């Protein structure tokens, strides 16, 4: 076993078998093939609901652009999702939206934004490359910078008089449809074995008192033996 596997084994000796099984099952269904970007969402309850949806649909990374706002996760809405999803904040520089998008492009993501005024639907967006879904403010949507840098604009099918969904509903619907498409495809969208091990270690530190301190001590002991 490598060091991370030994660390995980040590943590698993501290937690119940049911928790181990849950970690193994959930980590095996996590993905970074799809990620979500929240751009300056004004209402904390919407940001918390998006975070919760990411956890429910197995999305491991959520990027929060916070140029003019600071998110405060509402626990009664997020339902603990902040412990299990990696939240990455982008708030520095003159235009953190551009910085965030450029970072995601470097990692191989195609940038996808939503609009009710385009022909391509969420069911049709290509999945040959990992995609980053951008959701903007409740009032004006995504910024001009994000729209300009998007590789695709897609719409969520609607059949009523109202032109758009609430942003948290949009995120949930988009993730639901994309998750179904991934599962029906032959795309390798799962996390690698090594990434799953690292993720389970991270989760374990969340439920054990002083988990990060415990992890450092476990690693120290393992390295001393080698």
Secondary structure, 3 states (H helix, E strand, C coil): CCHHHHHHHHHHCCCCHHHHHHHHHHHHCCECCEEEEEECCCCHHHHHHHHHHHHHCCECEEEEECCCCCCCCCHHHHCCHHHCCEEEEECCCCCHHHHHHHHHHHCCCEEEEECCCCCCECCCCCCCCCEEEEECECCCECCHHHHHHCCEEEECCCCCCCCCCCHHHHHHHHHHHHHHHHHCCCCCCECCHHHHHHHHHHHHHHHCCCHHHHHHHHHHHHHHHC
